[in-house]
Amino acid sequence: MKILTILFSLITAQAFAQWQPDLRLTNNPSVSLTSHNNAWCIASSGDSLHVLWHDNRDGNYEIYYKRSTNGGSGWGADTRLTSNSSYSGFSSVSVSGQVVHVVWLDQRDGNSEIYYKRSIDGGSSWGADTRLTNNSLLSEYPSVSVSGQVAHVVWVDSRDGNTEIYYKRSSDGGSSWGADTRLTNNSSLSDDPSVSVSGQVIHIVFYDNRDGNYEIYYKRSTDGGSSWGADTRLTNNVLISGRPSVAISGQFAHVLWHDNRDGNYEIYYKRSSDGGSNWGADTRLTNNASLSEYPSVSASGQVVHAVWHDNRDGNPEIYYKRSIDGGSSWGADTRLTNSTNSSYYPSVAISGQAVHVVWSDMRDGNSEIYYKRDPTGNLVGIQNISNEMPNGFSLEQNYPNPFNPATNIKFNILKAGIVKLIIYDVLGNEVAQLVNGEYNAGTYKVDFDASSLSSGVYIYKIEAEGFNDVKKMMLIK
């Protein structure tokens, strides 16, 4: 026990794994830009990360791609996905296994049309460009989301004399595409759709000024896009609500947008816990006298991740915020960038326990693409077993033990506060951060998957409002 006490005295002094340094992904004297927040510029599948942007290094804007196959530790070369003399921009990416789906707006045909491209080998090679729209007016700002073999695309389209939201799907992994489906029908403007899919349920948000000012609207399909429900108005105020982003986790739908009802743009949040049938109240996530804009959201289990750009520091910087209870409560704002120039248009993705963010950044004198990650920021597998007040703080022995490769750990929290539960090897090296956030009083269970670890003894330690405890567990493979 004395050895363990000495060991954890050393461990306590070590910094917990959090956000790692910014990494510059592009390096050329021209402009590299991520898309608006309705579209994700980063997607993940296991340890593979896929990043998109548009870039004018070739004399006009083209779509570029870059990937990491080791969770963001290293990155491959830039890959040019388009090659024509006109503008290609505002791309969106989604991935299912080894199939990477990309959409963007393209002016090679004399007006803006939506184009599609895919890779079936995880980004190693790419198929031909596929034109998804064909009309004489503008088709712009696409967003794509994939579930298995079914790819869903939404965009803004002015073929009807005003901008409306349109939808298209492929049921064979992008090999062929169905007809265009008009989702909105009013005499005003509908703009910047964002799409997220879970199985057969497709969730779309957009902003719309049919009410005399811009409000956030929601629409869903429960049969894979064959039919659609009515438009649902999510906001109701006399000023502007715009630039929404949507993420789905099970029956929970999470929507973020920026809103100037408070006199300046702030980030607002709303959720549905029943798959979009009903919606809770608006929640204001930011509160400062400057502009907070262009939020991007991603969700996994009960953990919701939000990023946006914010100029409370005198110039736009990237900020991050997290909820670990499905959006019921939110942690503090975390500033991710710190430079004297602008950082803007962030996009967030998650893979396993890691959180990944990309954005556009002017610190180098021109706009470049930057990346940042928190390897343990996505707290997976945390369950609130009971909200009843326990008798005291406690940490239970993991079960099963020994285990291979997964086990779970229960702990009791006597009063609300910051809780940390960290796994170490016998040398005191941190190998996993299972819990790091604010929790209410109650009983919790967290899953631990040690698939990537070697057999041996591991130590887990809890810290909670002055309470500390340590236990050992055995991984046998």
FENKA-V308312 format. One record per backbone hydrogen bond with DSSP energy under -0.5 kcal/mol. NH is the residue of the N-H (numbers start at 1). CO is the residue of the C=O. If there is no record, write none. Layout:
nh=NH co=CO
nh=NH co=CO
This chain:
nh=5 co=1
nh=6 co=2
nh=7 co=3
nh=8 co=4
nh=9 co=5
nh=10 co=6
nh=11 co=7
nh=12 co=8
nh=13 co=9
nh=14 co=11
nh=20 co=373
nh=23 co=371
nh=25 co=23
nh=25 co=369
nh=26 co=369
nh=32 co=367
nh=33 co=54
nh=39 co=36
nh=43 co=50
nh=45 co=48
nh=48 co=45
nh=49 co=68
nh=50 co=43
nh=51 co=66
nh=52 co=41
nh=53 co=64
nh=54 co=33
nh=55 co=62
nh=56 co=31
nh=58 co=60
nh=59 co=56
nh=62 co=55
nh=64 co=53
nh=65 co=79
nh=66 co=51
nh=68 co=49
nh=71 co=47
nh=73 co=70
nh=76 co=67
nh=79 co=65
nh=81 co=63
nh=81 co=79
nh=82 co=63
nh=88 co=61
nh=89 co=105
nh=92 co=103
nh=93 co=40
nh=94 co=101
nh=96 co=99
nh=99 co=96
nh=100 co=98
nh=100 co=119
nh=101 co=94
nh=101 co=99
nh=102 co=117
nh=103 co=92
nh=104 co=115
nh=105 co=89
nh=106 co=113
nh=107 co=87
nh=109 co=111
nh=110 co=107
nh=113 co=106
nh=115 co=104
nh=116 co=130
nh=117 co=102
nh=119 co=100
nh=122 co=98
nh=124 co=121
nh=127 co=118
nh=130 co=116
nh=132 co=114
nh=132 co=130
nh=133 co=114
nh=139 co=112
nh=140 co=156
nh=143 co=154
nh=145 co=152
nh=147 co=150
nh=150 co=147
nh=151 co=149
nh=151 co=170
nh=152 co=145
nh=153 co=168
nh=154 co=143
nh=155 co=166
nh=156 co=140
nh=157 co=164
nh=158 co=138
nh=160 co=162
nh=161 co=158
nh=164 co=157
nh=166 co=155
nh=167 co=181
nh=168 co=153
nh=170 co=151
nh=173 co=149
nh=175 co=172
nh=178 co=169
nh=181 co=167
nh=183 co=165
nh=183 co=181
nh=184 co=165
nh=190 co=163
nh=191 co=207
nh=194 co=205
nh=196 co=203
nh=198 co=201
nh=201 co=198
nh=202 co=200
nh=202 co=221
nh=203 co=196
nh=204 co=219
nh=205 co=194
nh=206 co=217
nh=207 co=191
nh=208 co=215
nh=209 co=189
nh=211 co=213
nh=212 co=209
nh=215 co=208
nh=217 co=206
nh=218 co=232
nh=219 co=204
nh=221 co=202
nh=224 co=200
nh=226 co=223
nh=229 co=220
nh=232 co=218
nh=234 co=216
nh=234 co=232
nh=235 co=216
nh=241 co=214
nh=242 co=258
nh=245 co=256
nh=247 co=254
nh=249 co=252
nh=252 co=249
nh=253 co=251
nh=253 co=272
nh=254 co=247
nh=255 co=270
nh=256 co=245
nh=257 co=268
nh=258 co=242
nh=259 co=266
nh=260 co=240
nh=262 co=264
nh=263 co=260
nh=266 co=259
nh=268 co=257
nh=269 co=283
nh=270 co=255
nh=272 co=253
nh=275 co=251
nh=277 co=274
nh=280 co=271
nh=283 co=269
nh=285 co=267
nh=285 co=283
nh=286 co=267
nh=292 co=265
nh=293 co=309
nh=296 co=307
nh=298 co=305
nh=300 co=303
nh=303 co=300
nh=304 co=302
nh=304 co=323
nh=305 co=298
nh=306 co=321
nh=307 co=296
nh=308 co=319
nh=309 co=293
nh=310 co=317
nh=311 co=291
nh=313 co=315
nh=314 co=311
nh=317 co=310
nh=319 co=308
nh=320 co=334
nh=321 co=306
nh=323 co=304
nh=326 co=302
nh=328 co=325
nh=331 co=322
nh=334 co=320
nh=336 co=318
nh=336 co=334
nh=337 co=318
nh=343 co=316
nh=344 co=360
nh=347 co=358
nh=349 co=356
nh=351 co=354
nh=354 co=351
nh=355 co=374
nh=356 co=349
nh=357 co=372
nh=358 co=347
nh=359 co=370
nh=360 co=344
nh=361 co=368
nh=362 co=342
nh=364 co=366
nh=365 co=362
nh=368 co=361
nh=370 co=359
nh=371 co=23
nh=372 co=357
nh=374 co=355
nh=375 co=18
nh=377 co=374
nh=378 co=353
nh=379 co=377
nh=380 co=378
nh=382 co=379
nh=383 co=381
nh=383 co=445
nh=385 co=383
nh=385 co=443
nh=386 co=443
nh=390 co=413
nh=394 co=412
nh=396 co=410
nh=399 co=408
nh=402 co=474
nh=403 co=474
nh=407 co=448
nh=408 co=399
nh=409 co=446
nh=411 co=444
nh=412 co=394
nh=413 co=442
nh=414 co=412
nh=417 co=439
nh=419 co=437
nh=420 co=463
nh=421 co=435
nh=422 co=461
nh=423 co=432
nh=424 co=459
nh=425 co=429
nh=426 co=457
nh=428 co=425
nh=431 co=423
nh=432 co=423
nh=434 co=421
nh=434 co=432
nh=435 co=421
nh=437 co=419
nh=439 co=417
nh=442 co=413
nh=443 co=386
nh=444 co=411
nh=445 co=383
nh=446 co=409
nh=447 co=381
nh=448 co=407
nh=450 co=405
nh=450 co=448
nh=453 co=450
nh=456 co=475
nh=458 co=473
nh=459 co=424
nh=460 co=471
nh=461 co=422
nh=462 co=469
nh=463 co=420
nh=464 co=467
nh=465 co=418
nh=467 co=464
nh=469 co=462
nh=471 co=460
nh=473 co=458
nh=475 co=456
nh=475 co=473
nh=476 co=403
nh=476 co=474
